[in-house]
């Protein structure tokens, strides 16, 4: 008899905020290896705040964050990175005055390897995002928004994470570029990576997600397998507060 491995990420009854202002009240979510869990919800629902708390950038006031079975709720962000967590924040945050390749090499810094030993990881990123390989010597700030988003993801992957947190990777991108980014996310989960994805583009997220959790006013109001949400009305109802907290059966 084989035992199914536990989730890479388990968030339980998470609460967080900014100073005395609490914006997330009760979020529980899991992500398993080789799967994408999408956090959906309207603006202000608490999605980004949840990711920031999971990554360690926001202080957790209640609940726990477990990474591969270890409680990391009180660990500093850089320690969580070394444990296998990578966070791609919204806004295509790359070093504009450095080249593509320099950005990638900086992403591998937590592994504390020399440039030569990081070479294989850089080449793997170029295989995943060929346009980055073509533009390796170009300054990151000279690239398009979509290419910068790919670079931001590639930079995070250089740390060899087991868990990838993605915040609005489609933000500000043309639909054709969104489709390309989502194709790469689908390819990443096939490698066994666990991905927690925050998205406003619901249909794009459902195209790559295995599970969804809809947030409203800092609470999870709907959880389901993505393939069970064939009717988007249920998700829209949850977005606009017309659904009580519920789960669809597995």
N, C-alpha and C positions, 0 to 999 in steps of 0.2 A: 504494500500500500504506500503510495507516494503522497507527500504532503505538499499542497500548493504553497508556493512561496508567498510571504506576506507582501503588503504594499511597500513600494519604495518610499512613498510619502504618505503619512497619516496625520491629518489635521483634525483635532478634536475640540469642539466647543470653543473655538478661537474667538477672542475679543481683543481689539486693539484700537488705537486712535492716535491723536496728536495732542500731547500734553493732557489737559483735563477733558478734551473733547473726544468722546468715544464715537467711532463711526462704524465699527464692526462689532456686532453683539454676540453672534452665535454662528460660527461657520465650521462645519465638519465636512471633510472631503478626503478621498483617497486617490492615489495614482499608482498604478502597477507598471512593472517593466514592460516595455513594448506597447504601451497604451497612451492615449491622449485623453485627459480629462479637461473639458472646457468649462471655464467659469464665465457665465453670461449674465447680463443685467444692464439696465439703463445707466446713464451717467449718474454718479453719486451713490451707486448701490453698495460700494465698498470693495470692488474687485481689486483695484490697484493697492489699496490699503492692506488687503489680505495677502497679496504677493509680497509686499514690503515687510509684513510681519513674518511670513514664512522664511524670507531671506535674511531676516535679522535687522533690517533697516528701521523697522518700527518696533517699539517695545510691546511685548505681549502682556496684557493685563489679566487675562484669564485663558485657560485652556493650554493645549500642548501641541507641539510640532515634533513629529518623529521622522527621522530619516533612516531608512533601512533598519528599523526597530530601535534606534537610539534616540532618546529625547534630546533634541538640540535647541529647545525653546530658549535657553539662557546663553547659548553660545554666540560669540561675536560673528558678524557676517563673514569675515575672512576665514574663520575656522570652519564655518558651514561649507564654504567653497572647497576647502581641503577635504571635507568629508564626502564631497561629491555633488554639491548643489551649485547650479549656475543660474544667474538671473539676467535676462535681457530686458532692460527697462524700456518703456515706451519712449519714442522720440528719436530712434536711430542714433544712440549715443556711441559715437566712435571718436577717435582722435583725428580731427580734420587735418592737422598739419603734419601727420605722419602718413607714410605710405600704407597701402593695403597690407603688405607683408609685415611691416613693422607693427601694425595693429594686431595682427595674428600672433606674432611672437610675444607681444605683451600679454595676450590672453593666456599664453602658456606659462607665464611667470609663476603661478602658484605651484607648478610641478617642480620648480627649481632645477630644471635641466638646462644644459648648454644649448646654444643655437643649433649645433649640429644634430643633437639628439631630438630636437623639436622638428627637424626637417620633415620626418615622416608624417607628423601630425598636420603640418602646413600643407603638404601634398594631398592629404586626405580631404582637407577643406576645399582645396582647388578641385578635387574630383567631384565633391558635392555641389560646389558653386563654381562652374567653369569660368564665369565672367570674372571672378576674383583672380583666378590664375592669369587671365589675359591682361588684367590691370594691376598686377602685383606691385609695379613700381610707381603707380599713380597715387597722388595724394588723395586720402579718403574724402576730403572736402570737395574734391572735383567730381565725385561720382554722383549718379542720380540717387534719389531717395530710396528706390527699391534696391539698388546695389549697396547702399549704406546699411540697409536693414539686413541684407544677406551677410555683410561683413560683421555686423553686430552679433548675429547668431554664430557665425564662424569663430569670432573671437571668444565667445562663451564656450564653444565646443573644444577649444584648445586646452581647456583645463581637464578634459576627459571626465565630464560629469556623468553621474547615474541619473540625475534629475535635472531637467531644464525647465525653468520658469520663463514664460514668454508673455510679455505685456503688450497687447495691441500691435502685433507685428504687421497688421494690414493698414495701420493708421496712416492716412495721407497718401496712400498708394493708388495708382490706377488699377481698375479691375483686372486687367491682364497680368499685372505684376503681382497682385494679391493671389491670383491663381497659381503663379509660379512659386511664390513663397509657401503656399499651402502644400504644393506638391513636394517641396523639400521637407516640410514638417512631417508629411506622411512617410517620406523615405527615412527620416530619422527614427521614427517609432519602430520601423522595421528592423533597425539595428539593435533593438532592445532598450532604447532610451525611454525613460518615463518622462512625460511632458505635461505640465500644468499650463494651460493656455487661457489667457484672458482675451476676449474678443468682443467687439461691437458688431462685426460682420457675422450675423447668426448663421446664415446658410453656408458661408465659407467654413465656419468653425464646425458645423455639423458634418461637413464633408470629410473631415479628418478625425473627428472625435470618436472615442469609444463610449465615453460617459459624459454627461453634462450635469452641472449644478447651476441653478439660476438664483442669483442674489437679489434681494430687494431690501433696502434700508438696513444693510448690514447683517441680514439673516438669509440662510438658504431656504427658499420657498418651493423648490422643485428639484428633485434628483431623478435621473433616468438614464438608461442606456440610450445612446444616440440613435441607434437603429429603431428604437421604439417611438421616437418622436417624428413620425411621418407627417403629422399634422402640426404645422407651426403655430396654430391658434393657441395650443396649450402653453407654448413658450411665450407667446405674446401676452397672454393673460398673466403669466407669472411676472413678466417684465413690468406690467402696469398695475401690479398689485391686486389682481382679481382672483388669484389662486392662493389658498392657504398652503402652508408647508405640507408637502406631500412627496411620496416616492412612487414611481411606477414599478410594478413587480419585475423582478429579473426573469 
